[in-house]
Amino acid sequence: MKTLFTKQSVLGGLLALSAVAVFAGQPPNTTNLGLSAQLDGKQQVPAVVTDGKGTFFANTTSSSITYRLNTSNLSSNVVEAHIHLAQPGVNGGLMVILCAPDLLPVVLPCSSDAKGNMSTGGTIFFDNQTAFPGVPNQGIPKPVNFLNVLQALREGNGYVNIHTRNIDGEIRGQIKTGGGIPTRS
């Protein structure tokens, strides 16, 4: 049996292949993610002995992260909170500052009591052209921009890290998709 190809079918096939090639290099839809993490000292690298715990919930769009961060029973007050990019068990580059005292008014201050009890949150807006230079060798496609960061988070390659006055990195939690900020009924 002989198969005949018309100009239209060949052209249509080439157009379909070009579309696949163009979109193959693009990250999948990474917007509108619900993210969550449970934080403790065991996830720190190296592990930290602490009674401290925390939770992180977030919802994302293509240009923002709205988050809620709670911590308790830490060794001292919270001084910084960040999102880093790395797989579990590996320390990674700092990508998003959630709270820090020295960067006002750019980000929220970390307002906790002496035992690290804190409940904070807000929305951080990003321009997709924003470059994140702090991620060497973390497997993020170049240029590193917010959509690529969201893709890394979707793949489980991000964690929340809490620094206290006593311990530089007291609790950590690997970010997982699903969850997001709980709604109140």
C-alpha positions as CSV (number, residue, x, y, z in Angstrom):
1,M,0.0,0.0,0.0
2,K,1.3,3.4,-1.0
3,T,1.0,6.5,1.2
4,L,0.8,9.8,-0.4
5,F,1.7,13.1,1.3
6,T,0.2,16.3,0.0
7,K,1.9,19.6,0.4
8,Q,-0.8,20.6,2.9
9,S,-0.2,17.5,5.1
10,V,3.6,18.0,5.1
11,L,3.2,21.7,5.9
12,G,0.7,21.0,8.6
13,G,3.0,18.4,10.2
14,L,6.0,20.8,10.1
15,L,3.9,23.5,11.7
16,A,2.8,21.1,14.5
17,L,6.4,20.0,15.1
18,S,7.6,23.7,15.2
19,A,4.9,24.5,17.8
20,V,6.1,21.5,19.9
21,A,9.7,22.6,19.6
22,V,8.8,26.2,20.6
23,F,6.7,25.2,23.6
24,A,9.1,22.3,24.7
25,G,11.6,24.9,25.9
26,Q,9.0,26.8,27.9
27,P,8.1,25.9,31.5
28,P,4.7,24.4,31.9
29,N,2.0,26.5,33.4
30,T,3.4,27.4,36.8
31,T,0.9,30.1,37.7
32,N,-1.8,29.8,40.4
33,L,0.1,27.2,42.5
34,G,-0.9,26.4,46.0
35,L,2.3,25.8,48.0
36,S,2.9,24.5,51.6
37,A,5.7,23.5,53.9
38,Q,6.1,22.1,57.4
39,L,9.2,23.5,59.0
40,D,11.4,21.9,61.7
41,G,15.1,21.5,62.6
42,K,15.5,18.0,61.2
43,Q,15.3,19.4,57.6
44,Q,18.1,21.8,58.2
45,V,21.5,20.9,56.6
46,P,23.1,19.9,58.9
47,A,20.1,19.1,61.1
48,V,19.5,21.3,64.2
49,V,18.2,20.2,67.5
50,T,15.3,22.6,68.3
51,D,11.7,22.6,69.6
52,G,10.9,25.1,66.8
53,K,8.2,24.4,64.3
54,G,6.6,26.4,61.5
55,T,4.1,26.3,58.7
56,F,4.2,28.1,55.3
57,F,1.3,28.4,53.0
58,A,1.3,30.3,49.7
59,N,-0.7,31.0,46.6
60,T,1.1,32.2,43.4
61,T,0.3,33.9,40.2
62,S,2.5,34.6,37.2
63,S,3.7,37.7,39.0
64,S,3.3,37.3,42.8
65,I,3.4,35.1,45.9
66,T,0.9,35.7,48.6
67,Y,2.0,33.9,51.7
68,R,1.3,33.1,55.4
69,L,4.2,32.1,57.7
70,N,3.8,30.9,61.3
71,T,6.6,29.9,63.6
72,S,6.7,28.8,67.3
73,N,9.0,27.6,70.1
74,L,12.3,28.8,68.5
75,S,15.4,29.4,70.5
76,S,15.1,33.2,70.1
77,N,13.4,35.8,67.9
78,V,13.1,35.4,64.1
79,V,15.5,37.7,62.2
80,E,15.1,36.5,58.6
81,A,12.9,34.2,56.6
82,H,13.6,33.2,53.0
83,I,12.8,30.9,50.1
84,H,15.8,29.0,48.8
85,L,16.0,26.8,45.7
86,A,17.4,23.3,46.3
87,Q,16.2,19.7,46.5
88,P,15.8,18.1,50.0
89,G,19.0,17.7,51.9
90,V,20.9,20.3,49.9
91,N,21.6,23.9,50.8
92,G,20.7,26.3,47.9
93,G,20.7,29.9,46.8
94,L,18.4,32.5,48.3
95,M,15.6,33.4,46.0
96,V,12.8,35.2,47.8
97,I,13.1,37.2,51.0
98,L,9.9,36.8,53.1
99,C,10.9,39.0,56.0
100,A,14.1,40.7,57.2
101,P,14.9,43.6,59.5
102,D,17.4,45.5,57.4
103,L,15.5,45.8,54.2
104,L,12.6,48.0,55.2
105,P,10.5,49.2,53.4
106,V,11.3,46.6,50.7
107,V,10.0,43.6,52.7
108,L,8.1,43.0,55.8
109,P,10.0,43.0,59.1
110,C,10.2,39.7,61.0
111,S,8.0,40.5,64.1
112,S,8.3,37.7,66.6
113,D,8.5,37.4,70.3
114,A,11.6,36.2,72.2
115,K,10.6,32.5,71.7
116,G,10.2,33.0,67.9
117,N,6.4,32.9,67.9
118,M,5.4,34.7,64.7
119,S,2.5,35.0,62.4
120,T,3.2,37.1,59.3
121,G,2.4,37.2,55.6
122,G,1.8,39.4,52.6
123,T,2.1,39.6,48.9
124,I,5.4,40.0,47.0
125,F,5.1,41.2,43.5
126,F,7.7,40.3,40.8
127,D,8.3,41.5,37.3
128,N,9.0,38.5,35.1
129,Q,12.1,40.3,33.8
130,T,13.6,40.3,37.4
131,A,16.8,38.3,37.4
132,F,17.7,36.1,40.4
133,P,21.5,36.0,40.4
134,G,21.8,34.0,43.6
135,V,21.2,30.5,42.1
136,P,24.4,29.1,40.7
137,N,24.2,25.5,39.6
138,Q,20.7,24.9,40.9
139,G,19.4,23.6,37.6
140,I,17.2,26.7,36.9
141,P,17.0,27.5,33.2
142,K,18.8,30.8,32.2
143,P,17.8,33.5,32.4
144,V,16.6,32.9,36.0
145,N,13.3,34.8,36.3
146,F,10.2,34.4,38.4
147,L,8.4,31.9,36.1
148,N,11.5,29.7,36.2
149,V,11.6,30.0,40.0
150,L,7.9,28.9,40.2
151,Q,8.7,25.9,37.9
152,A,11.5,24.9,40.3
153,L,9.0,25.2,43.3
154,R,6.5,23.1,41.4
155,E,9.2,20.4,40.9
156,G,9.8,20.3,44.7
157,N,13.1,22.2,44.5
158,G,12.5,24.9,47.1
159,Y,12.5,25.3,50.8
160,V,11.6,27.9,53.4
161,N,14.4,28.7,55.9
162,I,14.0,30.6,59.2
163,H,17.0,32.3,60.9
164,T,16.9,33.3,64.5
165,R,19.2,35.5,66.6
166,N,20.7,32.4,68.1
167,I,20.9,30.0,65.1
168,D,21.6,30.9,61.5
169,G,19.0,28.6,60.0
170,E,17.0,27.1,62.8
171,I,14.1,25.5,61.0
172,R,13.5,24.6,57.4
173,G,10.7,23.0,55.3
174,Q,10.7,21.7,51.8
175,I,8.0,23.4,49.7
176,K,5.4,21.1,48.2
177,T,2.6,21.8,45.7
178,G,-0.9,21.6,47.0
179,G,-2.4,23.2,50.0
180,G,-2.0,26.9,49.6
181,I,-3.4,29.5,52.0
182,P,-6.3,27.9,54.0
183,T,-9.6,29.6,53.5
184,R,-11.6,30.6,56.5
185,S,-15.2,29.3,56.7
